[in-house]
């Protein structure tokens, strides 16, 4: 085994690329960092952007929501297409293009002089980000040999985790010293350094035989994903998934995506081969990704309100509190492969998801005066669980496809993660909102009729009314805290249930531990260990 890497590198990855593979990974993670970080950094600036000019833009609550959702909508809608284009046109080209678009959108967002402009330029940033994220994972699969791919994916997953946590910290530091646009302008030097690193070190790769174009399939995927994600976002905004506009958008999106699946199954040159979903390990891994991010984004959503609105921590302090969640992923995710090699992906992923479910259920222990170290322990446990879930399932997805289709695999992985995260925020956010309104509604009768509905939308809305009322409104503070905590506990149990469902799926369908192959190279053919995880096809192009 000592010479296996040296023996396989020339056959799969050119020697000059093999030697600088870790440097290439560092450049890819640097590029990924800025895109993922932007998802969380904007949340810190929302309050400042809502203030009247010149300190902010005077954005309304609805405009603030669309400043976030415009990015999500474009990002989710284009992800799948971006991965396909990377395979066809070249992943390095697509990555450079995406970074340039993202940087341009960041500059324009920073100098916006109206909420409408900010929303439009956030959509431009979403377009750029959609081309960056799948390209990084696809390139990773083409510069590492199969033996090292799980470790490299572990670092990739850890980078995503740390970016989620440092977003609020970075945003808080910037807003303490600069104007609101700095949370976007900070992207520019990072993008510039990333572009230089890509040009110097990242190799080009593409599918040598991409086949004929499938414009109808691409169009159906974009329209279906945009409609579906829009309906999910709108349902979360209204806290009512029974609204006809919400049902119409979600139903239309589901119908278009069903048409996409039918078209792909009948096409002789599909944009994505649906046969991969017939492999239980591949489908289970995709489902696990969706459910993990459903739970993660939901808990991130309500934990921010808990730390800031109930406990009184600043945005910067809130970012610091989330660090255990990110640090554990950065430390443990790259080493998850060692546990997988010993016990197999089924045991490791099931155990990881059970830890995530346990941590989420633990949020029911949190009250107004609970020692803050309890929250830190919960984040720590959740981080360990995710660190032992995401690398194995991501590896299962990526190794199920041939190397030349890495862009398609990355697109599937990221699309399902994005849709799962959007569902988590929308569905669990609706549960939180509905539970909060039910708990505070009776106490809001002391307010004038015109203020009651707005004050019951969220704890932030109630506390804003209390602040305007002065001493007369103080009697609502404690009921608001109590109502939020009850709603948070209910929502946490819902998130925990999603993680338990994921654990059941992977326990049933992911493969167990496989014996080491007789040959010198793991997963070298259809009978190797990789074939048991659906990865045998990934070796066919060697």
C-alpha positions in Angstrom: 0.0 0.0 0.0 3.0 2.3 0.5 3.4 2.8 -3.2 -0.2 2.8 -4.3 -0.5 6.6 -4.6 2.7 6.9 -6.5 1.6 4.1 -8.8 -1.8 5.5 -9.5 -1.1 9.2 -9.9 0.3 8.9 -13.5 -2.7 6.8 -14.6 -5.4 9.1 -13.3 -3.9 12.6 -12.6 -0.9 14.0 -14.4 2.2 14.1 -12.2 2.6 17.9 -12.2 -1.0 18.3 -11.1 -0.7 15.5 -8.5 2.3 17.3 -6.9 0.4 20.6 -6.3 -2.9 19.1 -5.5 -3.0 20.5 -1.9 -2.1 24.0 -3.2 -5.0 23.7 -5.7 -7.3 22.7 -2.9 -6.3 25.7 -0.9 -7.1 28.0 -3.8 -10.5 26.2 -4.3 -11.4 26.6 -0.6 -10.4 30.2 -0.7 -12.8 30.7 -3.6 -15.5 28.7 -1.9 -15.1 30.6 1.4 -16.2 34.0 0.0 -19.3 32.6 -1.7 -20.5 30.7 1.4 -19.5 33.5 3.8 -21.7 35.9 1.9 -24.8 33.8 2.8 -24.3 34.6 6.4 -22.5 38.0 6.4 -25.5 39.9 5.1 -27.7 38.9 8.1 -25.6 41.1 10.4 -26.1 44.2 8.2 -29.9 43.9 7.9 -30.6 46.2 10.8 -28.2 48.9 9.5 -29.5 48.7 5.9 -33.0 49.3 7.3 -32.1 52.6 8.8 -32.8 55.8 6.8 -30.1 57.4 4.6 -27.3 58.3 4.9 -26.5 55.5 7.4 -28.6 52.9 5.6 -31.0 52.6 2.6 -34.3 52.8 4.6 -35.2 49.3 3.4 -38.5 47.8 4.5 -38.8 44.4 6.0 -40.0 43.0 2.7 -37.1 44.6 0.8 -34.7 43.2 3.3 -36.1 39.7 2.9 -35.7 40.0 -0.9 -32.1 41.3 -0.6 -31.4 37.8 0.9 -33.9 35.8 -1.2 -32.8 37.3 -4.6 -29.4 35.7 -4.1 -30.9 32.4 -3.0 -33.4 32.3 -5.8 -30.9 32.8 -8.6 -28.2 30.7 -6.9 -30.5 27.7 -6.5 -32.0 28.1 -10.0 -28.7 28.2 -11.8 -26.6 25.7 -9.8 -27.5 22.6 -11.8 -27.0 24.4 -15.2 -23.7 25.8 -14.0 -22.4 22.3 -13.2 -23.3 21.0 -16.6 -21.6 24.0 -18.3 -18.5 23.3 -16.3 -18.3 19.8 -17.7 -18.9 21.0 -21.2 -16.9 24.3 -21.4 -14.2 23.7 -18.8 -14.5 23.9 -15.0 -11.7 26.4 -14.7 -13.3 28.8 -17.2 -16.6 28.6 -15.4 -14.9 29.1 -12.0 -13.1 32.2 -13.3 -16.3 33.5 -14.9 -18.3 33.0 -11.7 -15.7 34.7 -9.5 -15.6 37.7 -11.8 -19.4 38.0 -11.8 -19.5 37.6 -8.1 -16.9 40.3 -7.6 -18.6 42.7 -9.9 -22.0 42.1 -8.2 -20.3 42.8 -4.8 -19.0 46.2 -5.9 -22.3 47.2 -7.3 -24.1 46.0 -4.2 -21.7 48.1 -2.0 -22.5 51.3 -3.9 -26.3 50.7 -4.2 -28.3 53.8 -3.4 -31.8 52.2 -3.2 -33.2 48.9 -1.9 -34.2 48.0 -5.4 -30.7 48.3 -6.7 -29.4 46.2 -3.8 -31.9 43.4 -4.6 -30.9 43.4 -8.2 -27.2 43.3 -7.5 -27.6 40.6 -4.9 -29.2 38.5 -7.8 -26.0 39.2 -9.8 -23.9 37.9 -6.9 -26.1 34.8 -6.8 -25.5 34.2 -10.5 -21.7 34.3 -9.9 -21.9 32.2 -6.8 -23.8 29.5 -8.7 -20.9 29.0 -11.1 -18.3 29.0 -8.3 -19.6 26.4 -5.9 -20.1 23.3 -8.1 -16.9 24.1 -10.0 -14.7 23.9 -6.9 -15.9 20.4 -6.0 -15.7 19.2 -9.6 -12.1 20.4 -9.9 -11.3 18.7 -6.6 -12.4 15.4 -8.0 -10.2 15.8 -11.0 -6.9 16.7 -9.1 -7.1 14.0 -6.4 -6.9 10.3 -6.8 -9.8 8.2 -5.4 -7.7 7.2 -2.4 -7.3 10.9 -1.3 -10.7 12.2 -2.4 -12.5 11.5 0.9 -9.8 13.5 2.8 -9.9 16.4 0.3 -13.7 16.4 0.4 -13.4 16.5 4.2 -11.4 19.7 4.0 -13.9 21.1 1.5 -16.8 20.4 3.9 -14.9 21.9 6.8 -14.3 25.0 4.7 -18.0 25.4 4.2 -18.6 25.0 7.9 -16.1 27.6 9.0 -17.4 30.1 6.4 -20.9 29.9 7.8 -19.6 30.8 11.2 -17.1 33.6 10.4 -19.7 35.5 8.3 -21.4 37.1 11.3 -18.0 37.8 12.9 -16.6 39.5 9.8 -19.8 41.4 9.3 -19.9 42.6 12.9 -16.3 43.8 12.8 -16.9 45.7 9.6 -20.0 47.4 10.8 -18.3 48.5 14.0 -15.8 50.5 11.9 -17.3 51.1 8.4 -20.5 51.7 6.5 -23.0 49.0 5.6 -21.6 48.6 2.1 -18.3 47.3 3.5 -19.9 43.8 4.0 -20.0 43.6 0.2 -16.8 45.5 -0.7 -14.7 43.1 1.5 -15.4 40.5 -1.2 -13.4 42.4 -3.8 -9.8 41.8 -2.6 -10.7 38.1 -1.8 -12.0 37.7 -5.3 -8.9 39.3 -6.8 -6.6 37.0 -4.9 -8.7 34.0 -5.8 -8.6 34.9 -9.5 -4.8 35.1 -9.4 -4.5 31.8 -7.6 -6.8 30.1 -10.1 -4.9 31.5 -13.1 -1.6 30.4 -11.7 -2.4 27.0 -10.1 -5.8 25.5 -11.0 -5.7 23.2 -14.1 -8.4 23.1 -16.7 -10.6 20.0 -17.0 -13.7 19.1 -18.9 -15.7 16.2 -20.2 -13.9 15.0 -23.4 -17.1 13.7 -24.8 -20.0 15.9 -23.6 -22.4 14.7 -26.2 -25.2 16.8 -27.8 -26.7 19.7 -26.0 -30.0 19.3 -24.1 -31.4 22.8 -24.1 -34.9 21.7 -23.2 -33.6 19.8 -20.2 -31.6 22.8 -19.0 -34.5 25.1 -19.5 -36.9 22.8 -17.5 -34.4 22.5 -14.7 -34.0 26.3 -14.4 -37.7 27.1 -14.5 -38.6 24.2 -12.2 -36.0 25.1 -9.6 -36.8 28.8 -9.6 -40.5 28.2 -9.2 -40.0 25.6 -6.5 -37.6 27.8 -4.5 -39.7 30.9 -5.0 -42.7 29.0 -3.6 -40.7 27.8 -0.6 -39.4 31.3 0.1 -42.8 32.9 -0.3 -44.4 30.3 2.0 -41.8 31.1 4.7 -42.4 34.8 4.3 -46.2 34.4 4.7 -45.8 31.7 7.3 -48.6 30.0 5.4 -47.9 27.2 2.9 -51.6 26.9 2.3 -51.8 30.3 0.5 -52.8 29.8 -3.1 -49.8 31.8 -4.5 -47.5 29.6 -2.5 -49.2 26.4 -3.6 -49.3 27.6 -7.2 -45.6 28.3 -7.3 -44.6 25.1 -5.5 -47.0 23.0 -7.6 -45.9 24.5 -10.8 -42.2 24.0 -9.9 -42.8 20.4 -9.0 -44.7 19.8 -12.2 -41.9 21.3 -14.3 -39.3 19.3 -12.5 -41.4 16.1 -13.0 -41.4 17.0 -16.7 -37.7 17.4 -16.5 -37.3 14.0 -15.1 -39.5 12.4 -17.8 -37.6 14.3 -20.5 -34.2 13.2 -19.2 -35.3 9.5 -19.0 -36.5 9.6 -22.6 -33.7 11.6 -24.1 -30.8 9.9 -25.8 -28.5 12.8 -24.7 -29.8 13.8 -21.2 -28.4 16.7 -19.3 -28.2 14.3 -16.4 -28.6 10.5 -16.4 -31.4 9.8 -14.0 -30.3 6.1 -13.8 -27.9 7.2 -11.0 -30.9 7.8 -8.8 -31.7 4.1 -9.1 -28.6 3.4 -7.0 -29.9 3.3 -3.4 -26.5 4.6 -2.0 -26.6 7.6 -4.4 -30.2 8.5 -3.6 -29.7 8.0 0.1 -26.7 10.3 0.1 -28.6 13.0 -1.8 -31.5 12.7 0.7 -29.1 12.9 3.6 -27.6 16.1 2.2 -31.0 17.7 1.9 -32.2 16.7 5.4 -28.9 17.8 7.1 -29.1 21.3 5.6 -32.8 21.4 6.3 -32.0 21.0 10.0 -28.8 23.1 9.9 -30.3 26.2 8.3 -33.4 26.0 10.4 -31.5 25.9 13.7 -29.1 28.6 12.5 -32.2 30.7 11.8 -33.7 30.5 15.2 -30.5 30.4 17.2 -29.6 33.9 16.0 -32.9 35.2 17.5 -32.3 33.3 20.7 -28.8 34.8 21.3 -29.6 38.3 20.2 -33.3 38.9 21.0 -33.6 36.8 24.2 -30.1 36.7 25.6 -29.0 40.2 24.4 -25.8 39.3 22.6 -24.5 41.5 19.8 -24.2 40.2 16.2 -20.4 40.0 16.6 -20.8 38.0 19.9 -23.4 35.8 18.2 -20.9 35.0 15.5 -18.3 34.0 18.1 -20.8 31.7 19.8 -21.4 29.8 16.6 -17.6 29.0 16.3 -17.8 25.6 18.0 -20.2 24.5 15.2 -17.7 25.5 12.6 -14.4 24.6 14.3 -15.5 21.0 15.0 -16.3 20.6 11.3 -12.9 22.0 10.3 -11.1 19.7 12.7 -13.1 16.5 12.3 -14.4 16.5 8.7 -11.0 15.9 7.1 -10.5 12.9 9.4 -13.9 11.3 9.0 -12.5 9.1 6.3 -10.5 7.2 8.9 -13.7 6.3 10.8 -15.4 5.4 7.5 -12.5 3.1 6.5 -12.9 1.2 9.8 -16.7 1.1 10.2 -18.1 1.9 6.8 -20.3 4.9 5.7 -23.5 3.4 7.0 -22.4 3.3 10.6 -20.6 6.6 10.5 -23.3 8.6 8.8 -26.1 7.1 10.9 -24.1 8.0 14.1 -23.4 11.5 12.8 -27.0 12.2 12.1 -28.1 10.8 15.4 -25.6 13.2 17.1 -27.1 16.1 15.0 -30.6 15.0 16.1 -29.5 14.8 19.8 -28.0 18.3 19.6 -31.1 19.8 18.0 -33.4 18.2 20.6 -31.1 19.6 23.2 -32.2 23.1 22.3 -35.4 22.4 24.3 -33.1 22.7 27.4 -32.4 26.4 26.7 -34.2 29.0 28.6 -33.7 32.7 29.3 -31.1 32.2 32.0 -29.5 28.9 30.9 -25.7 29.1 31.2 -24.4 29.9 27.7 -21.9 27.0 27.8 -24.9 24.7 27.3 -25.5 26.3 23.9 -21.8 25.9 23.1 -21.9 22.2 24.0 -24.9 21.7 21.7 -23.1 23.4 18.9 -20.0 21.3 19.5 -22.0 18.0 19.4 -23.9 19.2 16.3 -20.6 20.1 14.6 -19.1 16.6 15.3 -22.2 15.0 13.9 -22.1 17.0 10.7 -18.4 16.4 10.4 -19.0 12.7 10.3 -22.0 13.0 8.0 -21.3 15.4 5.2 -17.9 14.1 3.9 -19.1 10.5 3.5 -22.3 11.4 1.8 -20.6 13.9 -0.4 -18.0 11.3 -1.4 -20.8 8.8 -2.2 -22.4 11.3 -4.5 -19.3 12.4 -6.3 -17.7 8.9 -6.6 -21.0 7.5 -8.1 -20.3 9.4 -11.3 -17.4 9.1 -13.7 -14.7 11.7 -13.2 -15.6 13.5 -16.5 -19.1 14.1 -15.1 -17.8 15.7 -11.8 -19.6 19.0 -12.6 -22.9 17.2 -12.8 -22.4 15.4 -9.6 -21.3 18.6 -7.8 -24.4 20.3 -9.2 -26.7 17.6 -7.9 -25.0 17.7 -4.5 -25.2 21.5 -4.2 -28.7 21.9 -5.6 -30.2 19.4 -3.2 -28.3 21.1 -0.3 -29.5 24.5 -1.4 -33.2 23.4 -1.7 -33.0 21.6 1.6 -31.6 24.7 3.3 -34.2 26.9 1.8 -36.9 24.5 3.0 -35.4 24.5 6.4 -35.5 28.2 6.8 -39.0 28.5 5.3 -40.7 25.5 7.0 -39.0 25.7 10.3 -39.3 29.5 10.2 -43.0 29.2 9.6 -43.3 26.8 12.6 -41.4 29.3 14.7 -43.5 32.2 13.5 -46.8 30.4 14.0 -45.8 29.1 17.5 -44.7 32.6 18.5 -47.9 34.3 17.3 -50.0 31.7 19.2 -48.0 32.3 22.4 -48.0 36.1 22.3 -51.4 36.9 20.7 -53.4 37.2 23.9 -50.9 39.6 25.5 -50.9 41.9 22.5 -54.5 43.0 23.2 -53.1 45.9 25.2 -51.9 47.4 21.9 -54.0 49.4 19.5 -55.7 47.2 16.9 -53.5 48.5 14.0 -50.3 47.4 15.8 -51.3 44.0 16.9 -50.7 42.0 13.7 -47.3 43.5 13.0 -46.2 43.1 16.6 -47.0 39.4 16.5 -44.9 38.6 13.4 -41.8 37.9 15.4 -40.0 38.6 18.6 -38.0 41.3 16.9 -41.3 43.0 15.8 -42.7 42.8 19.3 -39.6 44.2 20.9 -39.5 47.0 18.3 -43.1 48.0 19.3 -42.0 47.8 23.0 -39.1 50.2 22.3 -41.5 52.7 20.6 -43.9 52.5 23.5 -41.3 53.2 26.2 -42.1 52.3 29.8 -45.7 51.3 28.9 -44.5 48.5 26.7 -42.2 46.8 29.2 -44.9 44.5 30.3 -44.7 42.7 26.9 -40.9 41.9 27.1 -41.2 38.8 29.3 -44.2 37.4 27.5 -42.4 37.8 24.2 -39.4 35.9 25.6 -41.6 33.2 26.9 -43.5 32.8 23.7 -40.3 32.7 21.6 -38.7 30.1 23.8 -41.8 27.8 23.6 -41.9 28.3 19.8 -38.1 27.6 19.6 -38.4 24.4 21.5 -41.2 23.1 19.1 -39.1 24.1 16.1 -36.0 22.4 17.5 -37.9 19.2 17.8 -39.0 19.5 14.2 -35.4 20.0 13.1 -34.4 17.0 15.2 -37.1 14.9 13.5 -35.6 15.8 10.1 -32.2 14.6 11.2 -33.7 11.4 12.6 -35.4 10.8 9.2 -32.0 11.3 7.6 -30.4 8.7 10.0 -33.1 6.2 9.1 -32.5 6.7 5.4 -28.7 6.2 5.5 -29.0 3.3 8.0 -31.3 1.6 5.4 -29.6 2.4 2.2 -25.9 3.4 2.6 -23.4 0.5 2.3 -21.6 -1.0 5.2 -18.0 -1.6 5.7 -16.4 -3.3 2.7 -13.3 -5.5 2.8 -10.1 -4.2 1.3 -9.6 -5.2 -2.3 -7.0 -7.8 -3.3 -5.3 -5.6 -5.8 -3.0 -2.7 -5.1 -5.5 -0.1 -5.9 -8.8 0.5 -3.9 -11.8 0.7 -6.1 -10.0 -0.1 -9.3 -12.9 -1.8 -11.0 -16.5 -2.9 -10.7 -15.6 -5.6 -8.1 -13.6 -3.2 -5.9 -14.8 -1.6 -2.7 -15.9 1.6 -4.6 -18.4 -0.4 -6.6 -20.3 -1.2 -3.4 -20.8 2.5 -2.8 -22.0 3.2 -6.3 -18.5 4.5 -7.3 -17.5 1.7 -9.7 -18.5 4.0 -12.6 -16.1 6.6 -11.4 -13.2 4.3 -12.2 -14.2 3.6 -15.8 -12.4 6.6 -17.2 -9.0 5.8 -15.8 
